[in-house]
Amino acid sequence: MIYTSSHIAQLAGKGIEFLSAHKKGIVYLECEDVFDLEITLSVVPSKKVEDFLIDGNFYRDDLSIEIVIVYNPDKEKDLHWMNWSLNEILAHEACHYQQYLEGRLPRNGKKELPAQKYYLQKHEIEAQIVGWQRVSEITGDTIEKSAEIWFGRNTQFHGLEKNEWEKITQKIFSLRGGFVH
């Protein structure tokens, strides 16, 4: 099952509804007529984060996606950026699910790669582009602008300096012609 932009919007909308109404907890996100993948969203308050952090993973063993949002309870929830981030990460992880179904998702190696190599893996390039493209659809920004915003807002994950992630995005966009998106 390919998750379309309307599926991703529906899932992100349900996530935002949950975030608006709850301080913490776990919710299962579902789309109408789509039940082949379990998607969970965990919301955790923590004063150790500046604003909020969001991360996600696709797990092939149980066909699931787990999204975790850690937010600072002393600050007002920025639902605009949380929606932006949820759309991006849901599209990204749903792309990994599609890669898995098509036999194109490699098994993770035991060794963790440095960010400069991690983001330039073929399956990651495709998933990054899909995530940024989803955000571009809802914001009207270019995909390049979405990539710039994503790298700028997620330095806590990739640990790259601006000049490093700018080189990576240039490389990603030079390679994107090999993907049908």
N, CA and C atoms as an extended XYZ file, in Angstrom:
543
Properties=species:S:1:pos:R:3:atomname:S:1:resname:S:1:resid:I:1 pbc="F F F"
N         0.839       -1.189        0.000 N   MET     1
C         0.000        0.000        0.000 CA  MET     1
C         0.877        1.243        0.000 C   MET     1
N         0.707        2.073       -0.962 N   ILE     2
C         1.433        3.333       -1.021 CA  ILE     2
C         0.646        4.379       -0.228 C   ILE     2
N         1.325        5.043        0.665 N   TYR     3
C         0.701        6.114        1.439 CA  TYR     3
C         0.784        7.395        0.624 C   TYR     3
N        -0.366        7.946        0.294 N   THR     4
C        -0.445        9.158       -0.523 CA  THR     4
C        -0.330       10.396        0.371 C   THR     4
N        -0.248       11.545       -0.275 N   SER     5
C        -0.216       12.810        0.467 CA  SER     5
C        -1.461       12.973        1.330 C   SER     5
N        -2.619       12.522        0.835 N   SER     6
C        -3.834       12.655        1.643 CA  SER     6
C        -3.796       11.726        2.855 C   SER     6
N        -3.177       10.538        2.717 N   HIS     7
C        -2.995        9.667        3.880 CA  HIS     7
C        -2.098       10.344        4.920 C   HIS     7
N        -0.981       10.895        4.446 N   ILE     8
C        -0.027       11.542        5.354 CA  ILE     8
C        -0.702       12.727        6.057 C   ILE     8
N        -1.466       13.525        5.300 N   ALA     9
C        -2.174       14.667        5.903 CA  ALA     9
C        -3.166       14.184        6.957 C   ALA     9
N        -3.861       13.107        6.665 N   GLN    10
C        -4.835       12.555        7.608 CA  GLN    10
C        -4.139       12.091        8.893 C   GLN    10
N        -3.017       11.393        8.748 N   LEU    11
C        -2.264       10.918        9.910 CA  LEU    11
C        -1.711       12.077       10.728 C   LEU    11
N        -1.121       13.053       10.042 N   ALA    12
C        -0.562       14.217       10.744 CA  ALA    12
C        -1.666       14.980       11.462 C   ALA    12
N        -2.815       15.125       10.824 N   GLY    13
C        -3.948       15.812       11.447 CA  GLY    13
C        -4.388       15.124       12.728 C   GLY    13
N        -4.438       13.802       12.707 N   LYS    14
C        -4.810       13.055       13.913 CA  LYS    14
C        -3.745       13.223       14.994 C   LYS    14
N        -2.490       13.291       14.583 N   GLY    15
C        -1.411       13.527       15.540 CA  GLY    15
C        -1.524       14.892       16.188 C   GLY    15
N        -1.834       15.913       15.390 N   ILE    16
C        -1.988       17.273       15.909 CA  ILE    16
C        -3.195       17.352       16.843 C   ILE    16
N        -4.279       16.675       16.498 N   GLU    17
C        -5.443       16.625       17.393 CA  GLU    17
C        -5.053       16.060       18.756 C   GLU    17
N        -4.277       14.978       18.741 N   PHE    18
C        -3.840       14.356       19.988 CA  PHE    18
C        -2.931       15.304       20.769 C   PHE    18
N        -1.986       15.940       20.072 N   LEU    19
C        -1.074       16.889       20.720 CA  LEU    19
C        -1.824       18.064       21.344 C   LEU    19
N        -2.862       18.514       20.680 N   SER    20
C        -3.645       19.646       21.182 CA  SER    20
C        -4.379       19.304       22.470 C   SER    20
N        -4.782       18.049       22.593 N   ALA    21
C        -5.642       17.647       23.711 CA  ALA    21
C        -4.911       16.971       24.873 C   ALA    21
N        -3.672       16.546       24.659 N   HIS    22
C        -2.977       15.756       25.677 CA  HIS    22
C        -1.592       16.314       25.995 C   HIS    22
N        -1.198       16.159       27.236 N   LYS    23
C         0.144       16.564       27.661 CA  LYS    23
C         1.154       15.446       27.446 C   LYS    23
N         0.696       14.204       27.533 N   LYS    24
C         1.573       13.064       27.278 CA  LYS    24
C         0.706       11.854       26.944 C   LYS    24
N         1.339       10.850       26.365 N   GLY    25
C         0.605        9.630       26.065 CA  GLY    25
C         1.013        9.035       24.730 C   GLY    25
N         0.318        7.979       24.373 N   ILE    26
C         0.568        7.250       23.132 CA  ILE    26
C        -0.756        7.107       22.398 C   ILE    26
N        -0.732        7.312       21.106 N   VAL    27
C        -1.920        7.143       20.283 CA  VAL    27
C        -1.529        6.355       19.027 C   VAL    27
N        -2.448        5.523       18.565 N   TYR    28
C        -2.272        4.822       17.300 CA  TYR    28
C        -2.910        5.668       16.219 C   TYR    28
N        -2.143        5.974       15.185 N   LEU    29
C        -2.640        6.782       14.083 CA  LEU    29
C        -3.064        5.857       12.954 C   LEU    29
N        -4.282        6.031       12.475 N   GLU    30
C        -4.795        5.189       11.402 CA  GLU    30
C        -5.435        6.046       10.320 C   GLU    30
N        -5.386        5.536        9.090 N   CYS    31
C        -6.090        6.135        7.964 CA  CYS    31
C        -7.307        5.285        7.656 C   CYS    31
N        -8.321        5.931        7.141 N   GLU    32
C        -9.484        5.173        6.690 CA  GLU    32
C        -9.043        4.193        5.604 C   GLU    32
N        -9.489        2.955        5.711 N   ASP    33
C        -9.248        1.902        4.720 CA  ASP    33
C        -7.788        1.494        4.576 C   ASP    33
N        -6.902        1.913        5.472 N   VAL    34
C        -5.494        1.522        5.408 CA  VAL    34
C        -5.101        0.945        6.762 C   VAL    34
N        -4.864       -0.364        6.792 N   PHE    35
C        -4.576       -1.022        8.061 CA  PHE    35
C        -3.353       -1.931        7.998 C   PHE    35
N        -2.503       -1.738        7.017 N   ASP    36
C        -1.374       -2.645        6.834 CA  ASP    36
C        -0.135       -2.264        7.636 C   ASP    36
N        -0.159       -1.135        8.295 N   LEU    37
C         1.008       -0.625        9.003 CA  LEU    37
C         0.553       -0.015       10.321 C   LEU    37
N         1.203       -0.403       11.411 N   GLU    38
C         0.870        0.182       12.715 CA  GLU    38
C         1.730        1.428       12.923 C   GLU    38
N         1.077        2.547       13.192 N   ILE    39
C         1.793        3.813       13.394 CA  ILE    39
C         1.439        4.338       14.779 C   ILE    39
N         2.457        4.496       15.622 N   THR    40
C         2.225        5.024       16.962 CA  THR    40
C         2.914        6.378       17.111 C   THR    40
N         2.259        7.241       17.865 N   LEU    41
C         2.812        8.548       18.215 CA  LEU    41
C         2.886        8.617       19.727 C   LEU    41
N         4.080        8.830       20.239 N   SER    42
C         4.284        9.009       21.677 CA  SER    42
C         4.610       10.471       21.927 C   SER    42
N         3.946       11.052       22.923 N   VAL    43
C         4.173       12.447       23.298 CA  VAL    43
C         4.710       12.457       24.722 C   VAL    43
N         5.875       13.093       24.896 N   VAL    44
C         6.568       13.078       26.183 CA  VAL    44
C         6.991       14.501       26.559 C   VAL    44
N         6.568       15.001       27.720 N   PRO    45
C         7.053       16.313       28.159 CA  PRO    45
C         8.450       16.186       28.778 C   PRO    45
N         9.290       17.179       28.533 N   SER    46
C        10.621       17.207       29.138 CA  SER    46
C        11.139       18.641       29.130 C   SER    46
N        11.589       19.091       30.286 N   LYS    47
C        12.152       20.441       30.379 CA  LYS    47
C        13.584       20.491       29.851 C   LYS    47
N        14.098       19.351       29.409 N   LYS    48
C        15.468       19.289       28.893 CA  LYS    48
C        15.573       19.708       27.426 C   LYS    48
N        14.420       19.895       26.762 N   VAL    49
C        14.455       20.331       25.371 CA  VAL    49
C        14.061       21.796       25.286 C   VAL    49
N        14.615       22.477       24.315 N   GLU    50
C        14.341       23.903       24.126 CA  GLU    50
C        12.886       24.133       23.721 C   GLU    50
N        12.448       23.484       22.679 N   ASP    51
C        11.104       23.659       22.123 CA  ASP    51
C        10.460       22.271       22.003 C   ASP    51
N        10.810       21.543       20.943 N   PHE    52
C        10.381       20.159       20.806 CA  PHE    52
C        11.343       19.422       19.895 C   PHE    52
N        11.395       18.118       20.060 N   LEU    53
C        12.167       17.224       19.202 CA  LEU    53
C        11.199       16.190       18.658 C   LEU    53
N        11.397       15.784       17.427 N   ILE    54
C        10.575       14.738       16.842 CA  ILE    54
C        11.486       13.774       16.107 C   ILE    54
N        11.241       12.497       16.296 N   ASP    55
C        12.020       11.480       15.601 CA  ASP    55
C        11.089       10.327       15.253 C   ASP    55
N        11.466        9.572       14.273 N   GLY    56
C        10.655        8.437       13.863 CA  GLY    56
C        11.502        7.333       13.299 C   GLY    56
N        10.944        6.132       13.327 N   ASN    57
C        11.619        4.963       12.769 CA  ASN    57
C        10.607        4.010       12.171 C   ASN    57
N        10.996        3.375       11.080 N   PHE    58
C        10.225        2.284       10.506 CA  PHE    58
C        10.872        0.991       10.981 C   PHE    58
N        10.048        0.074       11.482 N   TYR    59
C        10.532       -1.227       11.951 CA  TYR    59
C         9.978       -2.315       11.041 C   TYR    59
N        10.865       -2.955       10.291 N   ARG    60
C        10.460       -3.970        9.332 CA  ARG    60
C         9.967       -5.252        9.990 C   ARG    60
N        10.467       -5.576       11.175 N   ASP    61
C        10.099       -6.846       11.801 CA  ASP    61
C         8.625       -6.918       12.178 C   ASP    61
N         8.049       -5.795       12.578 N   ASP    62
C         6.623       -5.816       12.930 CA  ASP    62
C         5.801       -4.822       12.093 C   ASP    62
N         6.377       -4.378       10.983 N   LEU    63
C         5.709       -3.445       10.077 CA  LEU    63
C         5.045       -2.304       10.839 C   LEU    63
N         5.889       -1.519       11.476 N   SER    64
C         5.373       -0.404       12.260 CA  SER    64
C         6.259        0.827       12.083 C   SER    64
N         5.637        1.964       12.343 N   ILE    65
C         6.357        3.235       12.411 CA  ILE    65
C         6.108        3.792       13.797 C   ILE    65
N         7.179        4.219       14.440 N   GLU    66
C         7.070        4.842       15.749 CA  GLU    66
C         7.560        6.280       15.637 C   GLU    66
N         6.706        7.205       16.037 N   ILE    67
C         7.053        8.628       16.061 CA  ILE    67
C         7.061        9.063       17.526 C   ILE    67
N         8.100        9.782       17.917 N   VAL    68
C         8.198       10.288       19.290 CA  VAL    68
C         8.371       11.801       19.234 C   VAL    68
N         7.525       12.500       19.984 N   ILE    69
C         7.668       13.953       20.135 CA  ILE    69
C         7.950       14.238       21.595 C   ILE    69
N         9.078       14.893       21.840 N   VAL    70
C         9.438       15.350       23.179 CA  VAL    70
C         9.328       16.867       23.137 C   VAL    70
N         8.536       17.422       24.048 N   TYR    71
C         8.337       18.870       24.023 CA  TYR    71
C         8.537       19.453       25.420 C   TYR    71
N         8.850       20.739       25.449 N   ASN    72
C         9.028       21.450       26.711 CA  ASN    72
C         7.659       21.909       27.218 C   ASN    72
N         7.204       21.379       28.374 N   PRO    73
C         5.871       21.728       28.873 CA  PRO    73
C         5.761       23.182       29.364 C   PRO    73
N         6.902       23.846       29.556 N   ASP    74
C         6.878       25.235       29.998 CA  ASP    74
C         6.659       26.211       28.838 C   ASP    74
N         6.700       25.693       27.622 N   LYS    75
C         6.490       26.533       26.445 CA  LYS    75
C         5.201       26.113       25.764 C   LYS    75
N         4.580       27.061       25.100 N   GLU    76
C         3.370       26.752       24.350 CA  GLU    76
C         3.741       25.817       23.194 C   GLU    76
N         2.920       24.797       22.968 N   LYS    77
C         3.173       23.872       21.869 CA  LYS    77
C         3.057       24.620       20.546 C   LYS    77
N         4.098       24.514       19.746 N   ASP    78
C         4.113       25.162       18.437 CA  ASP    78
C         3.503       24.183       17.431 C   ASP    78
N         2.175       24.188       17.335 N   LEU    79
C         1.480       23.214       16.498 CA  LEU    79
C         1.783       23.387       15.011 C   LEU    79
N         2.119       24.602       14.592 N   HIS    80
C         2.499       24.822       13.190 CA  HIS    80
C         3.738       23.997       12.847 C   HIS    80
N         4.795       24.147       13.652 N   TRP    81
C         6.033       23.416       13.365 CA  TRP    81
C         5.892       21.926       13.671 C   TRP    81
N         5.068       21.588       14.651 N   MET    82
C         4.834       20.164       14.926 CA  MET    82
C         4.115       19.511       13.743 C   MET    82
N         3.159       20.212       13.143 N   ASN    83
C         2.468       19.695       11.961 CA  ASN    83
C         3.438       19.561       10.788 C   ASN    83
N         4.253       20.575       10.583 N   TRP    84
C         5.282       20.555        9.534 CA  TRP    84
C         6.139       19.314        9.718 C   TRP    84
N         6.626       19.122       10.951 N   SER    85
C         7.529       18.004       11.253 CA  SER    85
C         6.828       16.652       11.147 C   SER    85
N         5.596       16.576       11.608 N   LEU    86
C         4.851       15.312       11.500 CA  LEU    86
C         4.630       14.925       10.037 C   LEU    86
N         4.250       15.876        9.208 N   ASN    87
C         4.086       15.583        7.785 CA  ASN    87
C         5.389       15.089        7.170 C   ASN    87
N         6.478       15.759        7.495 N   GLU    88
C         7.776       15.366        6.928 CA  GLU    88
C         8.161       13.967        7.369 C   GLU    88
N         8.098       13.703        8.659 N   ILE    89
C         8.598       12.418        9.160 CA  ILE    89
C         7.674       11.257        8.786 C   ILE    89
N         6.368       11.498        8.763 N   LEU    90
C         5.448       10.442        8.333 CA  LEU    90
C         5.679       10.083        6.865 C   LEU    90
N         5.867       11.084        6.009 N   ALA    91
C         6.149       10.813        4.597 CA  ALA    91
C         7.483       10.083        4.446 C   ALA    91
N         8.486       10.512        5.203 N   HIS    92
C         9.812        9.901        5.173 CA  HIS    92
C         9.735        8.427        5.570 C   HIS    92
N         9.116        8.142        6.700 N   GLU    93
C         9.056        6.761        7.190 CA  GLU    93
C         8.130        5.892        6.331 C   GLU    93
N         7.043        6.474        5.796 N   ALA    94
C         6.179        5.723        4.882 CA  ALA    94
C         6.935        5.367        3.603 C   ALA    94
N         7.866        6.215        3.188 N   CYS    95
C         8.723        5.908        2.044 CA  CYS    95
C         9.586        4.688        2.350 C   CYS    95
N        10.144        4.624        3.566 N   HIS    96
C        10.934        3.441        3.943 CA  HIS    96
C        10.062        2.189        3.917 C   HIS    96
N         8.815        2.304        4.337 N   TYR    97
C         7.892        1.174        4.280 CA  TYR    97
C         7.694        0.722        2.832 C   TYR    97
N         7.490        1.681        1.929 N   GLN    98
C         7.332        1.346        0.510 CA  GLN    98
C         8.606        0.711       -0.038 C   GLN    98
N         9.769        1.231        0.352 N   GLN    99
C        11.041        0.638       -0.068 CA  GLN    99
C        11.137       -0.811        0.409 C   GLN    99
N        10.699       -1.051        1.643 N   TYR   100
C        10.698       -2.403        2.198 CA  TYR   100
C         9.802       -3.329        1.371 C   TYR   100
N         8.584       -2.873        1.079 N   LEU   101
C         7.648       -3.695        0.302 CA  LEU   101
C         8.204       -4.044       -1.079 C   LEU   101
N         8.977       -3.132       -1.650 N   GLU   102
C         9.546       -3.333       -2.982 CA  GLU   102
C        10.920       -4.004       -2.942 C   GLU   102
N        11.397       -4.362       -1.742 N   GLY   103
C        12.699       -5.014       -1.616 CA  GLY   103
C        13.889       -4.094       -1.815 C   GLY   103
N        13.693       -2.813       -1.629 N   ARG   104
C        14.762       -1.828       -1.849 CA  ARG   104
C        15.330       -1.241       -0.565 C   ARG   104
N        14.836       -1.663        0.595 N   LEU   105
C        15.330       -1.123        1.867 CA  LEU   105
C        16.391       -2.064        2.418 C   LEU   105
N        17.639       -1.607        2.468 N   PRO   106
C        18.682       -2.490        2.993 CA  PRO   106
C        18.524       -2.718        4.493 C   PRO   106
N        19.029       -3.834        4.941 N   ARG   107
C        19.070       -4.090        6.389 CA  ARG   107
C        20.083       -3.135        6.992 C   ARG   107
N        19.785       -2.636        8.178 N   ASN   108
C        20.721       -1.742        8.857 CA  ASN   108
C        21.965       -2.515        9.255 C   ASN   108
N        23.101       -1.907        9.014 N   GLY   109
C        24.349       -2.514        9.442 CA  GLY   109
C        24.537       -2.337       10.938 C   GLY   109
N        25.488       -3.053       11.474 N   LYS   110
C        25.756       -2.955       12.907 CA  LYS   110
C        26.508       -1.674       13.258 C   LYS   110
N        27.187       -1.111       12.273 N   LYS   111
C        28.000        0.072       12.506 CA  LYS   111
C        27.200        1.333       12.169 C   LYS   111
N        27.197        2.295       13.082 N   GLU   112
C        26.524        3.571       12.832 CA  GLU   112
C        27.392        4.426       11.919 C   GLU   112
N        26.761        4.992       10.915 N   LEU   113
C        27.479        5.816        9.948 CA  LEU   113
C        27.525        7.268       10.406 C   LEU   113
N        28.605        7.981       10.044 N   PRO   114
C        28.610        9.423       10.307 CA  PRO   114
C        27.542       10.091        9.440 C   PRO   114
N        27.038       11.226        9.892 N   ALA   115
C        25.942       11.912        9.206 CA  ALA   115
C        26.245       12.167        7.731 C   ALA   115
N        27.502       12.505        7.417 N   GLN   116
C        27.852       12.800        6.034 CA  GLN   116
C        27.595       11.596        5.123 C   GLN   116
N        27.752       10.376        5.628 N   LYS   117
C        27.498        9.172        4.832 CA  LYS   117
C        26.054        8.700        4.993 C   LYS   117
N        25.506        8.833        6.180 N   TYR   118
C        24.149        8.357        6.452 CA  TYR   118
C        23.143        8.986        5.502 C   TYR   118
N        23.154       10.304        5.382 N   TYR   119
C        22.165       11.008        4.572 CA  TYR   119
C        22.367       10.817        3.073 C   TYR   119
N        23.495       10.252        2.666 N   LEU   120
C        23.757       10.036        1.243 CA  LEU   120
C        23.555        8.584        0.816 C   LEU   120
N        22.981        7.758        1.682 N   GLN   121
C        22.604        6.407        1.281 CA  GLN   121
C        21.398        6.516        0.345 C   GLN   121
N        21.341        5.639       -0.641 N   LYS   122
C        20.287        5.729       -1.653 CA  LYS   122
C        18.889        5.744       -1.030 C   LYS   122
N        18.633        4.855       -0.073 N   HIS   123
C        17.291        4.793        0.520 CA  HIS   123
C        16.984        6.028        1.363 C   HIS   123
N        17.998        6.625        1.970 N   GLU   124
C        17.795        7.848        2.756 CA  GLU   124
C        17.583        9.058        1.857 C   GLU   124
N        18.300        9.127        0.754 N   ILE   125
C        18.099       10.241       -0.186 CA  ILE   125
C        16.645       10.254       -0.645 C   ILE   125
N        16.152        9.088       -1.058 N   GLU   126
C        14.780        9.005       -1.530 CA  GLU   126
C        13.785        9.408       -0.433 C   GLU   126
N        13.986        8.898        0.783 N   ALA   127
C        13.068        9.205        1.888 CA  ALA   127
C        13.136       10.681        2.282 C   ALA   127
N        14.339       11.255        2.267 N   GLN   128
C        14.467       12.690        2.572 CA  GLN   128
C        13.696       13.507        1.539 C   GLN   128
N        13.879       13.178        0.274 N   ILE   129
C        13.204       13.927       -0.786 CA  ILE   129
C        11.690       13.815       -0.638 C   ILE   129
N        11.191       12.608       -0.352 N   VAL   130
C         9.753       12.415       -0.182 CA  VAL   130
C         9.229       13.258        0.988 C   VAL   130
N         9.946       13.261        2.107 N   GLY   131
C         9.538       14.065        3.264 CA  GLY   131
C         9.531       15.549        2.957 C   GLY   131
N        10.590       16.027        2.335 N   TRP   132
C        10.678       17.457        2.008 CA  TRP   132
C         9.641       17.835        0.952 C   TRP   132
N         9.396       16.924        0.024 N   GLN   133
C         8.393       17.176       -1.000 CA  GLN   133
C         7.003       17.306       -0.362 C   GLN   133
N         6.708       16.472        0.619 N   ARG   134
C         5.409       16.558        1.316 CA  ARG   134
C         5.253       17.919        1.981 C   ARG   134
N         6.309       18.383        2.641 N   VAL   135
C         6.255       19.690        3.299 CA  VAL   135
C         6.091       20.797        2.267 C   VAL   135
N         6.763       20.663        1.135 N   SER   136
C         6.634       21.662        0.067 CA  SER   136
C         5.200       21.758       -0.433 C   SER   136
N         4.525       20.616       -0.490 N   GLU   137
C         3.127       20.596       -0.929 CA  GLU   137
C         2.228       21.406        0.004 C   GLU   137
N         2.499       21.334        1.307 N   ILE   138
C         1.603       22.026        2.244 CA  ILE   138
C         2.011       23.476        2.510 C   ILE   138
N         3.274       23.802        2.291 N   THR   139
C         3.726       25.168        2.577 CA  THR   139
C         3.824       26.044        1.334 C   THR   139
N         3.985       25.418        0.177 N   GLY   140
C         4.213       26.181       -1.041 CA  GLY   140
C         5.666       26.567       -1.232 C   GLY   140
N         6.527       26.196       -0.276 N   ASP   141
C         7.967       26.451       -0.411 CA  ASP   141
C         8.565       25.469       -1.418 C   ASP   141
N         9.747       25.782       -1.897 N   THR   142
C        10.447       24.838       -2.762 CA  THR   142
C        10.946       23.666       -1.914 C   THR   142
N        11.223       22.566       -2.566 N   ILE   143
C        11.765       21.416       -1.847 CA  ILE   143
C        13.137       21.761       -1.261 C   ILE   143
N        13.889       22.602       -1.944 N   GLU   144
C        15.196       23.032       -1.436 CA  GLU   144
C        15.034       23.844       -0.147 C   GLU   144
N        14.015       24.703       -0.106 N   LYS   145
C        13.751       25.492        1.102 CA  LYS   145
C        13.321       24.569        2.251 C   LYS   145
N        12.502       23.559        1.948 N   SER   146
C        12.088       22.593        2.962 CA  SER   146
C        13.299       21.850        3.525 C   SER   146
N        14.236       21.478        2.666 N   ALA   147
C        15.450       20.795        3.112 CA  ALA   147
C        16.270       21.702        4.022 C   ALA   147
N        16.409       22.963        3.637 N   GLU   148
C        17.163       23.929        4.443 CA  GLU   148
C        16.524       24.094        5.828 C   GLU   148
N        15.209       24.211        5.852 N   ILE   149
C        14.506       24.353        7.133 CA  ILE   149
C        14.684       23.089        7.964 C   ILE   149
N        14.549       21.914        7.331 N   TRP   150
C        14.675       20.651        8.062 CA  TRP   150
C        16.062       20.524        8.701 C   TRP   150
N        17.106       20.731        7.918 N   PHE   151
C        18.460       20.621        8.473 CA  PHE   151
C        18.695       21.678        9.552 C   PHE   151
N        18.199       22.891        9.336 N   GLY   152
C        18.377       23.953       10.325 CA  GLY   152
C        17.665       23.669       11.646 C   GLY   152
N        16.488       23.038       11.594 N   ARG   153
C        15.711       22.750       12.813 CA  ARG   153
C        16.134       21.445       13.490 C   ARG   153
N        16.932       20.622       12.832 N   ASN   154
C        17.249       19.291       13.366 CA  ASN   154
C        18.738       19.066       13.626 C   ASN   154
N        19.434       20.130       13.987 N   THR   155
C        20.872       19.985       14.259 CA  THR   155
C        21.138       19.030       15.422 C   THR   155
N        20.173       18.888       16.349 N   GLN   156
C        20.383       17.990       17.491 CA  GLN   156
C        20.498       16.540       17.049 C   GLN   156
N        19.942       16.196       15.876 N   PHE   157
C        20.031       14.819       15.386 CA  PHE   157
C        21.260       14.591       14.525 C   PHE   157
N        21.506       15.498       13.586 N   HIS   158
C        22.591       15.232       12.650 CA  HIS   158
C        23.930       15.804       13.103 C   HIS   158
N        23.944       16.793       13.956 N   GLY   159
C        25.194       17.327       14.493 CA  GLY   159
C        26.092       17.976       13.455 C   GLY   159
N        25.526       18.409       12.353 N   LEU   160
C        26.321       18.995       11.285 CA  LEU   160
C        26.329       20.515       11.358 C   LEU   160
N        27.427       21.091       10.948 N   GLU   161
C        27.510       22.543       10.792 CA  GLU   161
C        26.785       22.926        9.499 C   GLU   161
N        26.379       24.189        9.411 N   LYS   162
C        25.615       24.634        8.240 CA  LYS   162
C        26.339       24.342        6.934 C   LYS   162
N        27.636       24.606        6.860 N   ASN   163
C        28.354       24.366        5.604 CA  ASN   163
C        28.380       22.870        5.257 C   ASN   163
N        28.367       21.994        6.279 N   GLU   164
C        28.353       20.546        6.030 CA  GLU   164
C        27.001       20.098        5.488 C   GLU   164
N        25.888       20.558        6.121 N   TRP   165
C        24.599       20.105        5.615 CA  TRP   165
C        24.243       20.757        4.298 C   TRP   165
N        24.784       21.934        4.023 N   GLU   166
C        24.562       22.535        2.710 CA  GLU   166
C        25.202       21.693        1.614 C   GLU   166
N        26.398       21.154        1.875 N   LYS   167
C        27.058       20.264        0.904 CA  LYS   167
C        26.257       18.985        0.710 C   LYS   167
N        25.720       18.444        1.808 N   ILE   168
C        24.924       17.222        1.722 CA  ILE   168
C        23.655       17.465        0.904 C   ILE   168
N        22.969       18.577        1.162 N   THR   169
C        21.740       18.838        0.396 CA  THR   169
C        22.051       19.068       -1.082 C   THR   169
N        23.163       19.712       -1.384 N   GLN   170
C        23.557       19.882       -2.786 CA  GLN   170
C        23.758       18.521       -3.443 C   GLN   170
N        24.417       17.631       -2.743 N   LYS   171
C        24.662       16.275       -3.263 CA  LYS   171
C        23.339       15.528       -3.427 C   LYS   171
N        22.456       15.610       -2.425 N   ILE   172
C        21.151       14.946       -2.501 CA  ILE   172
C        20.387       15.428       -3.729 C   ILE   172
N        20.345       16.737       -3.931 N   PHE   173
C        19.578       17.270       -5.058 CA  PHE   173
C        20.250       16.972       -6.398 C   PHE   173
N        21.546       16.797       -6.405 N   SER   174
C        22.214       16.417       -7.655 CA  SER   174
C        21.911       14.955       -8.008 C   SER   174
N        21.564       14.145       -7.001 N   LEU   175
C        21.275       12.714       -7.222 CA  LEU   175
C        19.791       12.406       -7.356 C   LEU   175
N        18.925       13.367       -7.064 N   ARG   176
C        17.492       13.060       -6.991 CA  ARG   176
C        16.864       12.685       -8.319 C   ARG   176
N        17.517       12.964       -9.428 N   GLY   177
C        16.961       12.583      -10.724 CA  GLY   177
C        16.743       11.085      -10.868 C   GLY   177
N        17.423       10.280      -10.053 N   GLY   178
C        17.273        8.832      -10.111 CA  GLY   178
C        16.035        8.319       -9.404 C   GLY   178
N        15.225        9.230       -8.864 N   PHE   179
C        14.021        8.827       -8.134 CA  PHE   179
C        12.789        9.378       -8.836 C   PHE   179
N        11.751        8.617       -8.823 N   VAL   180
C        10.512        9.020       -9.471 CA  VAL   180
C         9.619        9.714       -8.443 C   VAL   180
N         9.832       11.006       -8.212 N   HIS   181
C         9.001       11.773       -7.265 CA  HIS   181
C         8.837       13.176       -7.768 C   HIS   181
